[in-house]
Each structure stands twice: as structure tokens, then as C-alpha cells.
Amino acid sequence: MISAQMLLETTRDLKVLYVEDDNDLCLATQSLLSLYFSQVDIAADGQEGLEAYRAYKMSNGYNYDIVLTDINMPNMNGLDMTREILKLNENQSMIILTAHNSQEYLYESITLGVDGFMSKPIDNDQLFRTIFKISQAINDHKMIDDYMNQVEELNAELQEKNAALLLKNKELEKSLRMLDTVIAKEEISHPKAEEIESTPQQQEDIKNQISQLINDDLFELKEILTEIDVIIIDTINNLEDIPQENIETLVKYFSRYAAILHYYTFFNELSLGMSAFSQMMRVTPLPANEEHVRNIFTFLETFVYVLSKWHNDLSSGDESKLNQLDASIISDMATIKNMWTQTYIESSEEENLDDIFDF
């Protein structure tokens, strides 16, 4: 389970909107969440929540980090509000809290792209695990965005310096012309055509592959991930007697996921890693210890969440975002493999692993 300090480290800079029509429960949960988040705003129903969401973006220029909502509420229910919010921001992190623990609600929530689904009365341990998973992913994405912003700022500075250098070069060229060295100037300042003629074609090939990915295969990748998430949740809920077909189905879906990635040259490394990951699950039995298995599937759920956010990056068609999470995804697969095969559960790090899931 998760320690309070570890949870606080991931949530203290995040802002939350909590939507609940039960006033007493709303205030009590707001008080609890305020111990961890920098801001927790509340709304009494879906319509009020949607208006609060829009007003917050208008006032601050950015969205809430997390939205938690009940389903059954007057004026507008939680699922309808979720649909409207995701129209405004498809990357919004959402958690559904409901007194109705039905497969219909669960599947509909996953289909919408909801990041967490929990039954009332709220189990604090489960709530904190879900919040920890989502907050980690949000912070990772913010860190990547900050890095990309820094890269863009650096590129802008370099462009300014390059413009200044070009101006100086022009001045130098004038001086060279005065010295009748026009031929030497041309050789120095202009690259040969054959050195750059292949670059536009390479860029065009990448663009065509990105277009093919978005139009032909991205929807199937998202569907595969939805099915994987349902299996993970079912497995966590049946740890005492895990259906063997769950593992077999996971192997099938991850293998298919790897096969789709294999179509694209820029995903070669990811495809090979995912294929090896699937093969490991097929040939390696799960650990006998139930708590170890719970830890594996909790981490696996976090891994699937990261992949779902990566899908949003792919949807943008931005070439710079294609491979920016490769190292993180491959590292997560290696961690899960180690947990699955017990290569470090049996090592001196076992106590550290247990601490991660202690609260």
C-alpha cells in the first residue's frame, strides 16, 4: 500500500474538482482530499460541475488536473458530464465514484476513457491507490511537456543566434566580393545538393506512416487497451482464483499490440519489447504469493494508463511526440517482467517494494 508521504509528493501541486450531490459526503471527502491536493473545488451536480470546469479554465488558462464525480445526480449525471468535459479536453483525468457497481457502468466508463472507477462507500486505500497512479502519470506528462517547452525555447534562441550569424555571413560575403573571391564564398556558404536531397523524402515517408497509423490502426490500439484494462481489473478482483484465460487473453492482446506497432519503422524497438513482454507472460507462471500478484497487476494497470495517454499524443499527429515515451514504456515493461519472474522480489529490495504499497 502507499505511504501518506509518497502520496503527498505526487499530489501536492495538483488541483481537483469533486462533483457529488450528497452534501455531507461531499464536504467530508473534500476535507480528506484537501490534506493532499493544493486545491479541491466542489459542485453539487453534473451541470454545476460542467459550469465550474469551464469557469476554472476561463479564469486560470488551464484545466483541473483531476475530476472526481458521482454518477447518479440531478440535472446532469456524472457520465454525461464526463462526456462533455472530455469534449473540451480529451486528456482530462477522470475518476468515477458510484453506488452502482455494475459491469455496464464499468465498461461504459472505460470506453469513455475514465481513469478510475470505484464503488461507494469509498474505500480510502483503493481511492489513494487510484489517485497515486493517476497523479504519477500527470506529473510524468507535465515533466515531459516542460522538457519539450525548454527544447522549444532553446530552439528559438538558436534560431535567433542563427539569424544573427546569417546576417554576419551576408556582410562577410560582401567583403569577399570586394576581394574578388566569389567562388570561394559559394563553396563555403552553400551545401551540396546531394547532401540534403534525401531528407525531404524521409520526412514525407514518416508523415505518410503517421497518417496511416492514425487512420488505420490507432482505433484498434485503443480498443485493445480497453480490453486489457477490463482483464486487469477482473484479475485484481479475483486474486484468490485467477482464471487462466485471463493470462492467455492478456498474452493475445499484447501480442496483437506488438504486431500493429511492427508495421511502423519508428516503433521497431517498442514492437520488439512488447513482443518479448507478451512471450514472458505466456511462458512464465505468476508468483505464488497473492500480494506479489496484486502488486504486479497494480503496476500493470499504471502501465496501461501511461499507454492510454500516449495514444492521445499519437492522435495529434505530432512527429516529435512519436517516440518521446519509448524509454519510459520499455522501462515499465522491464519492471513488470522483473516482478513477474521474481528476479528482484527475492532480492534485498523486497522491503522497498513492500513500502511502496504500504499506507
Secondary structure in CASP SS format (residue, H / E / C, confidence):
PFRMAT SS
TARGET T0000
AUTHOR 0000-0000-0000
METHOD secondary structure of the structure
MODEL  1
M C 1.00
I C 1.00
S C 1.00
A H 1.00
Q H 1.00
M H 1.00
L H 1.00
L H 1.00
E H 1.00
T H 1.00
T H 1.00
R C 1.00
D C 1.00
L C 1.00
K E 1.00
V E 1.00
L E 1.00
Y E 1.00
V E 1.00
E C 1.00
D C 1.00
D C 1.00
N H 1.00
D H 1.00
L H 1.00
C H 1.00
L H 1.00
A H 1.00
T H 1.00
Q H 1.00
S H 1.00
L H 1.00
L H 1.00
S C 1.00
L C 1.00
Y C 1.00
F C 1.00
S C 1.00
Q E 1.00
V E 1.00
D E 1.00
I E 1.00
A E 1.00
A C 1.00
D C 1.00
G H 1.00
Q H 1.00
E H 1.00
G H 1.00
L H 1.00
E H 1.00
A H 1.00
Y H 1.00
R H 1.00
A H 1.00
Y H 1.00
K H 1.00
M H 1.00
S H 1.00
N H 1.00
G C 1.00
Y C 1.00
N C 1.00
Y C 1.00
D C 1.00
I E 1.00
V E 1.00
L E 1.00
T E 1.00
D E 1.00
I C 1.00
N C 1.00
M C 1.00
P C 1.00
N C 1.00
M C 1.00
N C 1.00
G H 1.00
L H 1.00
D H 1.00
M H 1.00
T H 1.00
R H 1.00
E H 1.00
I H 1.00
L H 1.00
K H 1.00
L H 1.00
N C 1.00
E C 1.00
N C 1.00
Q C 1.00
S E 1.00
M E 1.00
I E 1.00
I E 1.00
L E 1.00
T E 1.00
A C 1.00
H C 1.00
N C 1.00
S C 1.00
Q H 1.00
E H 1.00
Y H 1.00
L H 1.00
Y H 1.00
E H 1.00
S H 1.00
I H 1.00
T H 1.00
L H 1.00
G C 1.00
V C 1.00
D C 1.00
G E 1.00
F E 1.00
M E 1.00
S E 1.00
K C 1.00
P C 1.00
I C 1.00
D C 1.00
N H 1.00
D H 1.00
Q H 1.00
L H 1.00
F H 1.00
R H 1.00
T H 1.00
I H 1.00
F H 1.00
K H 1.00
I H 1.00
S H 1.00
Q H 1.00
A H 1.00
I H 1.00
N H 1.00
D H 1.00
H H 1.00
K H 1.00
M H 1.00
I H 1.00
D H 1.00
D H 1.00
Y H 1.00
M H 1.00
N H 1.00
Q H 1.00
V H 1.00
E H 1.00
E H 1.00
L H 1.00
N H 1.00
A H 1.00
E H 1.00
L H 1.00
Q H 1.00
E H 1.00
K H 1.00
N H 1.00
A H 1.00
A H 1.00
L H 1.00
L H 1.00
L H 1.00
K H 1.00
N H 1.00
K H 1.00
E H 1.00
L H 1.00
E H 1.00
K H 1.00
S H 1.00
L H 1.00
R H 1.00
M H 1.00
L C 1.00
D C 1.00
T C 1.00
V H 1.00
I H 1.00
A H 1.00
K H 1.00
E H 1.00
E H 1.00
I H 1.00
S H 1.00
H C 1.00
P C 1.00
K C 1.00
A H 1.00
E H 1.00
E H 1.00
I H 1.00
E C 1.00
S C 1.00
T H 1.00
P H 1.00
Q H 1.00
Q H 1.00
Q H 1.00
E H 1.00
D H 1.00
I H 1.00
K H 1.00
N H 1.00
Q H 1.00
I H 1.00
S H 1.00
Q H 1.00
L H 1.00
I H 1.00
N H 1.00
D H 1.00
D H 1.00
L H 1.00
F H 1.00
E H 1.00
L H 1.00
K H 1.00
E H 1.00
I H 1.00
L H 1.00
T H 1.00
E H 1.00
I H 1.00
D H 1.00
V H 1.00
I H 1.00
I H 1.00
I H 1.00
D H 1.00
T H 1.00
I H 1.00
N C 1.00
N C 1.00
L H 1.00
E H 1.00
D H 1.00
I C 1.00
P C 1.00
Q H 1.00
E H 1.00
N H 1.00
I H 1.00
E H 1.00
T H 1.00
L H 1.00
V H 1.00
K H 1.00
Y H 1.00
F H 1.00
S H 1.00
R H 1.00
Y H 1.00
A H 1.00
A H 1.00
I H 1.00
L H 1.00
H C 1.00
Y C 1.00
Y C 1.00
T H 1.00
F H 1.00
F H 1.00
N H 1.00
E H 1.00
L H 1.00
S H 1.00
L H 1.00
G H 1.00
M H 1.00
S H 1.00
A H 1.00
F H 1.00
S H 1.00
Q H 1.00
M H 1.00
M H 1.00
R H 1.00
V H 1.00
T C 1.00
P C 1.00
L C 1.00
P C 1.00
A C 1.00
N C 1.00
E H 1.00
E H 1.00
H H 1.00
V H 1.00
R H 1.00
N H 1.00
I H 1.00
F H 1.00
T H 1.00
F H 1.00
L H 1.00
E H 1.00
T H 1.00
F H 1.00
V H 1.00
Y H 1.00
V H 1.00
L H 1.00
S H 1.00
K H 1.00
W H 1.00
H H 1.00
N H 1.00
D H 1.00
L H 1.00
S H 1.00
S C 1.00
G C 1.00
D C 1.00
E H 1.00
S H 1.00
K H 1.00
L C 1.00
N C 1.00
Q C 1.00
L C 1.00
D H 1.00
A H 1.00
S H 1.00
I H 1.00
I H 1.00
S H 1.00
D H 1.00
M H 1.00
A H 1.00
T H 1.00
I H 1.00
K H 1.00
N H 1.00
M H 1.00
W H 1.00
T H 1.00
Q C 1.00
T C 1.00
Y C 1.00
I C 1.00
E C 1.00
S C 1.00
S C 1.00
E C 1.00
E H 1.00
E H 1.00
N H 1.00
L H 1.00
D H 1.00
D H 1.00
I H 1.00
F C 1.00
D C 1.00
F C 1.00
END
